[in-house]
Amino acid sequence: MKLIKKEPRLLHDCDDDSQSSEIIVIRSTKPKKRITFCENVTVSDTIHVDNISDKEKELAWYSQKEMLMIRMQANYDMKRLEAGKTDKRKICIRGLESRTTSERMETSRKNIYDSITAVLDEQDQQYENDSYDEERIRKLYQVISKTCELEAQNVGASDAVAARLI
């Protein structure tokens, strides 16, 4: 794979009429691909990691051991839930919905893959036709992601009901 950096040029609207840098990725079996970066960025001052005390780091960030424990607990909860050994109302599975079954995990992966592929294919087609229609790309993605959107809305509605019961 060979990367070629081109001179900045206007490819699309960012937050304003700023310029974008364009990188074309050339693959031997696929048409040319490109990635654009908006030149207009917002920078916020933060404390450098070297200036944060060990105590502050300990209080603010999960340790490797804590992350491992969180993953182990999530796996344990999901296995118990799948085996019918626990009640959904007794454990919080929020954020783990896609892991409840291998079928749901595979569906989630497929949805992500399909949406990315569709957008990249449309971008390739537009590039070959020397056109740029971000509205068409948006609509294409919207159609493909509709199922995911509906599922997310259902989860949100369920969360809203649960929150009202607290």
Secondary structure, 3 states (H helix, E strand, C coil): CEEEECCCECCCCCCCCCCEEEEEEECCCCCCEEEEEECCCCCCCCCCHHHCCHHHHHHHCCCHHHHHHHHHHHHHHHHHHHCCCCCCCCCCCCCCHHHCCHHHHHHHHHHHHHHHHHHHHHHHHHHHCCCCCHHHHHHHHHHHCHHHHHHHHHHHHHHHHHHHHC
